[in-house]
Amino acid sequence: MTYNRGDIVVVKFPFVTREKETQKGRPALVISDPDVTRRYNDYTLAAITSKVPEDIMELEIILEPDKSNGLIKKSLLRLDFIMTIPSELISRKIGELSHEILREVDKKLRFLFKLT
């Protein structure tokens, strides 16, 4: 399956405890562009967590749950927590960001990588 920039997907993250290793689904934002030719079938994602602190950092965005983004809790998009993973680790798409929030993401990524 192909995912687009701005899609919110569920990613299987492995968690290891003393007793066992489990995989738990976590939401993440697709920030890579599927139209860019790649050698491998990977996606670059930014982490989303439901642990929202009181003080928000400049590379974070609060996401309120709604039908379009598919989130069930108020969440924090962490643009300082970026990963590239094989497509096989993505379970499914649950929603997508609005164009307005995606523009804010672009602005913060330009700041992060000093592309302004």
C-alpha positions as CSV (number, residue, x, y, z in Angstrom):
1,M,0.0,0.0,0.0
2,T,1.1,3.6,-0.6
3,Y,0.9,6.2,2.0
4,N,0.9,9.9,1.3
5,R,2.5,12.8,3.1
6,G,0.2,14.0,5.8
7,D,-1.3,10.5,6.5
8,I,-1.5,9.3,10.1
9,V,-0.6,5.7,10.2
10,V,-0.3,3.0,12.9
11,V,3.3,1.6,13.3
12,K,4.3,-1.6,15.0
13,F,6.9,-0.7,17.6
14,P,8.6,-3.5,19.5
15,F,8.6,-3.2,23.2
16,V,10.9,-5.5,25.2
17,T,10.2,-6.3,28.9
18,R,11.8,-8.8,31.2
19,E,9.0,-11.2,30.5
20,K,8.6,-10.9,26.7
21,E,8.8,-8.9,23.6
22,T,5.6,-7.4,22.2
23,Q,4.6,-5.1,19.4
24,K,2.3,-2.3,20.1
25,G,0.7,0.0,17.6
26,R,1.5,3.6,17.8
27,P,0.4,6.5,15.6
28,A,2.9,8.4,13.4
29,L,2.7,11.0,10.7
30,V,4.1,10.3,7.2
31,I,6.4,13.2,6.3
32,S,8.0,11.7,3.3
33,D,6.7,12.3,-0.2
34,P,5.7,9.1,-2.1
35,D,6.5,10.7,-5.4
36,V,10.2,10.8,-4.7
37,T,12.0,7.8,-6.3
38,R,13.5,5.6,-3.6
39,R,15.7,2.6,-3.7
40,Y,13.7,0.9,-0.9
41,N,10.1,0.9,0.1
42,D,10.6,3.0,3.3
43,Y,8.7,5.8,4.8
44,T,9.9,8.7,7.0
45,L,7.6,9.3,9.9
46,A,7.3,11.7,12.9
47,A,6.1,10.2,16.2
48,I,2.8,11.0,17.8
49,T,2.2,10.4,21.5
50,S,-0.9,10.7,23.7
51,K,1.4,11.9,26.6
52,V,0.9,15.7,26.2
53,P,3.0,17.8,28.6
54,E,2.0,21.2,29.9
55,D,4.9,22.9,28.2
56,I,5.0,22.5,24.4
57,M,8.4,22.7,22.7
58,E,8.9,24.6,19.4
59,L,9.1,21.3,17.4
60,E,5.8,19.9,18.8
61,I,2.2,20.4,17.7
62,I,-0.9,19.5,19.7
63,L,-3.4,17.4,17.7
64,E,-7.0,17.4,18.8
65,P,-8.8,14.1,18.0
66,D,-11.3,14.3,15.1
67,K,-12.8,12.1,12.4
68,S,-10.3,13.2,9.7
69,N,-7.1,12.5,11.7
70,G,-8.4,9.3,13.3
71,L,-6.9,10.0,16.7
72,I,-8.9,9.0,19.8
73,K,-7.1,11.2,22.3
74,K,-5.5,14.6,22.4
75,S,-2.0,13.9,21.2
76,L,1.4,15.5,20.6
77,L,3.1,15.4,17.2
78,R,6.9,15.3,17.9
79,L,8.8,16.6,14.9
80,D,12.0,16.1,16.8
81,F,11.4,12.3,16.8
82,I,11.8,11.2,13.2
83,M,12.3,7.7,11.9
84,T,12.6,5.9,8.6
85,I,11.1,2.5,8.6
86,P,10.2,-0.3,6.1
87,S,6.7,-0.1,4.9
88,E,6.0,-3.6,6.4
89,L,6.0,-2.0,9.8
90,I,3.0,0.2,9.0
91,S,-0.2,-1.6,9.9
92,R,-2.8,0.8,8.4
93,K,-3.8,4.4,7.8
94,I,-6.2,5.9,10.4
95,G,-6.5,9.4,9.1
96,E,-4.8,12.5,7.8
97,L,-3.8,16.0,8.9
98,S,-5.6,19.0,7.6
99,H,-3.8,21.2,5.1
100,E,-3.5,23.9,7.8
101,I,-1.7,21.7,10.3
102,L,0.5,20.3,7.5
103,R,1.6,23.8,6.6
104,E,2.6,24.2,10.3
105,V,4.5,20.9,10.1
106,D,6.4,22.2,7.0
107,K,7.3,25.4,8.8
108,K,8.6,23.5,11.8
109,L,10.6,21.0,9.7
110,R,12.2,23.9,7.8
111,F,13.2,25.4,11.1
112,L,14.5,22.0,12.4
113,F,16.7,21.5,9.3
114,K,17.6,25.2,8.9
115,L,16.0,25.4,5.5
116,T,14.4,28.8,5.8
